Amino acid sequence: MADTTNIGSLSRRAFLKSSGAAALLVGFALPGGSGSRAARAEAPLQVNAFLRIDTDGTVTILANHSEFGNGAYTIIPMLVAEELEVPWESIRLEAAPTRPEYYSPVFGEYLTAGSITVFSLWEPLRTAGAQAKAMLMDAAAAEWDVPPEQVTAQVGVVRAGDRQAGYGELVAVAQARNIPLRESVTLKTPADFTVLGRDRRRFEGRSKVTGEARFGIDIKLPGMLYASILRSPAYGGRPQSFEDSETLKVPGVVKAKAISNGVAVLATNYWSARKGRDALTVTWDEGPNTGLSSEGFFEEYRVLADKPGMLAEDIGDSLSVLAAVQKPLEAVYELPYLAHVTLEPMNATARVETDRCEIWSGTQYQSNDQERVAALLGLPQQAVTIHRPLMGGSFGRRSSKTADFTIEAVEVARGESVPVQVIWSREEDVRSGFYRPLFVHKLRGTVDDDGMPLAWHQTVVGQSIMQHTKHDPAYMVDGMDIYSLDGCLQEPFGVFSYGTSYAIPNHRVETHNPPKVGVAPQEWRSVGHSHTGVAYECFLDELAYAGGRDSFDVRQHLARGNARMSAVLAMLREKSDWDAPLPEGWGRGVAARVYSVTPIAQVAEVSTDDGNYRVERVVCVVDCGFAVNPLNIEAQLQGGIAMGLSAVAGEEIVLERGRILQSNYHDYPVLRLNQMPRIEVHIIDSQEVPTGVGEQALAPTAPAVLNALFAATGRRIRRLPIRHHGLQLS
Amino acid sequence: MYRVMINGTRHEVDAEADTPLLWVLRDFLSLTGTKFGCGMGLCGACTVSLNGRPVRACSLPLGDVGDAQVQTIESLAASGELNPVQQAWLELDVAQCGYCQSGQIMAATLLLEQNPAPDDAAIDAAMAGNLCRCGTYQRIREAVKLAASHRTAGGDHG
């Protein structure tokens, strides 16, 4: 892609017309216009809000989903190309502007999240492609005076008998003849697909091997200044006063200014801004968190976990069954805060003028950022333009509900006559961000006479991500955050239409939402599953051992009523060689999860050697419906497994008296290449509507590894990360 | 004023001696292919070649560059043709977000110049310093091997 930040090439005329769309992806034809015929012949054909065809045959797609490694920029043209029958090389992508007609039909916001991009675009983009093709074919039929059924279209060319015309040639015809858009089109069935279901390399792939890909941090604007921010050593603190005489002596420094959460130093290059920042003396109001520590939260949550909470699910009668058992199995799982640590540190560039504001920000959540910036500046929402550079990873960090790093750039740039780019250091990124919240899970359970799970009682304690945010109404059910419980419940809950796939006859789940104090909780790739997966699948493993049953048998027994998970597990058992013997000191562990409808299961194989262990192999089976781009699915699953392993092995953010102890990759270790297991991915053959894989892969990895370590060593690790237990990943 | 040789071209840079080469490349010369990740030489996103050896540009002060030859990601396909490592990366669709990949490709290119046929242990040793949060490591391993075979097949090109 040439430059996804450039929405300027969408002509103002076309833009204004596209804004007339009544609803998302309801196509509409450009009216003929009042210009001369010659002028119209030069104009591109705006098929609908998402598709434009130029007279040279170039097809421009306005992408309303963001690219941060997820593969959205490849899936989007694939969906259009399949129905439009257009050569891949003639497709261009353009970032759709932040306007309501481009909002996600699922979220009702301009947001890329939840691993539902493919699912939400599956029908609309194929329909748009089919409508565009139909319009060109209708134009040809009218121009050539032939019955529409004699017209065909392939590879960018429309034919009837011995006549043919390229798509570009028909653009003028369609406009001159006012060819209407067909509301109803018939889409291909998978048997006829030639694009979908086949491996397709990244649309923007070349730019990512030449260094030409432009991320937010690469934005350069005339006169732009760089800024570095000194932040409170205590999380959530604010500056009271500052002294900048040393700062102003640093060559390149232009000025220092206080913003709400720190003091910004502006300079002609980033290094000068950093040096100037380091020379500041700031008096801080350290804020409300200096009495708070991770250990304090763990203690408080352990106490809460023993108390009755809000009841999320109560199937059968777990309490009576467990009361009748002399000594039910019991365990507490404790999971720390986690950071996203995207390789590209947070950054944003803003140009603030009196009546408008332009922003270049690697955000997943354009409509929210636009809304918040407009509110801050007292501008109408559409006076705020959000450009969309590529993002150097996100993993949930860039779906900030407060628009934190974007807002901050606007605060710094406000009052300046030039644009300003704020770049966070890695230390700021680790210490001043948002985090996967800390959770404690208490579990009790027992097995029946056959050793199969009979009763389950789980209490989930941790801060809600959604409570008191704009998403509260959608994701809170009677005061319970459905994300905190995702992966613990057997039945659908709130807007989540799926359960665990297991059927334990007595199943009770309670939850506490402790006050949202301390560091801010945020979605972290796989969200609730990042902790519920560990607690649920490891305790299930504990129950299997307690009942003297094979871990895999137990899962297949519990999922027997769920056809999709049963198929996944059957394939996994075979592909992972579950029933084959292993050398001494090795172990296998299994875990099976359903996240956002997609069933996914993994077997991890570990070897151990004194204080070291190695994850030799992870076998993953997924049923994500029709596999739109298997090459990307495999990549997402490999990446998700790597991140899941990284977290369980070594990741932990520790809050101590309001300060975060970690600062960079040396004390927040993430997985390195030499630690990467061999990953084998198997995708169930399916014709169903595609569902996501971006986050799903993480969910089973951590518990599968922990269960494998138990099989290898006999040790149950219930507090993460593993490295605190004398076991290092090698 | 410092004189540095970047990608075969001499540049005069009006920056302080302690300015890391990374920010000289990015902010003074607009060579943004080299990325900022950690600022402490921990992640490898800023890997460049200094006289044929991989170095972390975030930790190399301008004043220490001297007359060394610096090569960045922008130099690898200066002729328009991708080098064998870039070709392999593209062929196996290694990149996800892509942010770390300039550093990965520089590290792999320099590895193959030193060791044209690295085994798994050599690849692990050379590439373990380059973090990828997207977890593209499996394809990186495969792509290094593919690039090695491309190089062998294509003579000493690259």
Chai-1 contact restraints between the chains, C-beta under 6 A:
chainA,res_idxA,chainB,res_idxB,connection_type,confidence,min_distance_angstrom,max_distance_angstrom,comment,restraint_id
A,F68,B,C97,contact,1.0,0.0,6.0,A-B,restraint_1
A,G69,B,Q96,contact,1.0,0.0,6.0,A-B,restraint_2
A,G69,B,C97,contact,1.0,0.0,6.0,A-B,restraint_3
A,G69,B,C134,contact,1.0,0.0,6.0,A-B,restraint_4
A,R201,B,D93,contact,1.0,0.0,6.0,A-B,restraint_5
A,R202,B,D93,contact,1.0,0.0,6.0,A-B,restraint_6
A,G205,B,L90,contact,1.0,0.0,6.0,A-B,restraint_7
A,K208,B,A95,contact,1.0,0.0,6.0,A-B,restraint_8
A,K208,B,G98,contact,1.0,0.0,6.0,A-B,restraint_9
A,K208,B,Q101,contact,1.0,0.0,6.0,A-B,restraint_10
A,V209,B,Q86,contact,1.0,0.0,6.0,A-B,restraint_11
A,V209,B,W89,contact,1.0,0.0,6.0,A-B,restraint_12
A,V209,B,L90,contact,1.0,0.0,6.0,A-B,restraint_13
A,T210,B,A77,contact,1.0,0.0,6.0,A-B,restraint_14
A,G211,B,G33,contact,1.0,0.0,6.0,A-B,restraint_15
A,G211,B,I73,contact,1.0,0.0,6.0,A-B,restraint_16
A,G211,B,E74,contact,1.0,0.0,6.0,A-B,restraint_17
A,G211,B,S102,contact,1.0,0.0,6.0,A-B,restraint_18
A,A213,B,G98,contact,1.0,0.0,6.0,A-B,restraint_19
A,D218,B,T32,contact,1.0,0.0,6.0,A-B,restraint_20
A,K220,B,S30,contact,1.0,0.0,6.0,A-B,restraint_21
A,P251,B,E16,contact,1.0,0.0,6.0,A-B,restraint_22
A,N269,B,W23,contact,1.0,0.0,6.0,A-B,restraint_23
A,N269,B,D27,contact,1.0,0.0,6.0,A-B,restraint_24
A,Y270,B,W23,contact,1.0,0.0,6.0,A-B,restraint_25
A,Y270,B,D27,contact,1.0,0.0,6.0,A-B,restraint_26
A,W271,B,T19,contact,1.0,0.0,6.0,A-B,restraint_27
A,W271,B,W23,contact,1.0,0.0,6.0,A-B,restraint_28
A,L343,B,G37,contact,1.0,0.0,6.0,A-B,restraint_29
A,L343,B,A45,contact,1.0,0.0,6.0,A-B,restraint_30
A,L343,B,Y99,contact,1.0,0.0,6.0,A-B,restraint_31
A,L343,B,C100,contact,1.0,0.0,6.0,A-B,restraint_32
A,L343,B,R133,contact,1.0,0.0,6.0,A-B,restraint_33
A,E344,B,Y99,contact,1.0,0.0,6.0,A-B,restraint_34
A,G392,B,C97,contact,1.0,0.0,6.0,A-B,restraint_35
A,G392,B,Y99,contact,1.0,0.0,6.0,A-B,restraint_36
A,G393,B,C97,contact,1.0,0.0,6.0,A-B,restraint_37
A,G393,B,R133,contact,1.0,0.0,6.0,A-B,restraint_38
A,G393,B,C134,contact,1.0,0.0,6.0,A-B,restraint_39
A,R426,B,C38,contact,1.0,0.0,6.0,A-B,restraint_40
A,R426,B,G39,contact,1.0,0.0,6.0,A-B,restraint_41
A,L631,B,D93,contact,1.0,0.0,6.0,A-B,restraint_42
A,Q638,B,G135,contact,1.0,0.0,6.0,A-B,restraint_43
A,Q638,B,Q138,contact,1.0,0.0,6.0,A-B,restraint_44
A,G639,B,Q96,contact,1.0,0.0,6.0,A-B,restraint_45
A,G639,B,C134,contact,1.0,0.0,6.0,A-B,restraint_46
A,G639,B,G135,contact,1.0,0.0,6.0,A-B,restraint_47
A,A642,B,G135,contact,1.0,0.0,6.0,A-B,restraint_48
A,M643,B,G135,contact,1.0,0.0,6.0,A-B,restraint_49
A,N664,B,C38,contact,1.0,0.0,6.0,A-B,restraint_50
A,N664,B,M40,contact,1.0,0.0,6.0,A-B,restraint_51
A,Y665,B,C38,contact,1.0,0.0,6.0,A-B,restraint_52
A,Y665,B,L42,contact,1.0,0.0,6.0,A-B,restraint_53
A,Y665,B,C43,contact,1.0,0.0,6.0,A-B,restraint_54
A,H666,B,L42,contact,1.0,0.0,6.0,A-B,restraint_55
A,R672,B,A128,contact,1.0,0.0,6.0,A-B,restraint_56
A,L673,B,M127,contact,1.0,0.0,6.0,A-B,restraint_57
A,L673,B,A128,contact,1.0,0.0,6.0,A-B,restraint_58
A,L673,B,Y137,contact,1.0,0.0,6.0,A-B,restraint_59
A,N674,B,D124,contact,1.0,0.0,6.0,A-B,restraint_60
A,N674,B,A128,contact,1.0,0.0,6.0,A-B,restraint_61
A,M676,B,Y137,contact,1.0,0.0,6.0,A-B,restraint_62
A,I679,B,Q138,contact,1.0,0.0,6.0,A-B,restraint_63
